């Protein structure tokens, strides 16, 4: 299982995701972007503007499936890791393609409470 990112090498903006099948997920993203049907309209717009060579896929973190009793526990953990990585990225000042409103809300709360600096 992996936490991954798609980096726009020109703007520095990133998409953060999680998957249990990294290579298949990358192919899905690439196919959808090439055909103009990616679920993330912001990522799609920049892909259309800058082209495929402007984007880099990378593994951010590997998660050992064996550490979890079942697939459901793994999925919950991976979603939490994705959310935390996204919140930390926003706190660092990164601009993300991810549209989840919880990311910015959590980042704001954590900065106000000085949980993360």
Buried (B, 14 or more C-beta within 10 A) or exposed (E): BBBBBBBBEEEEBBBBBBBBEBEEBBEBBBEBBEEEEBEBEBBBEBBEEBEEEBBEBEEBBEBEEEEBEEEEEBBEBBEEBBBBBBBBBBBEEBEBBBEBEEBBEBBEEBBEEEEEE
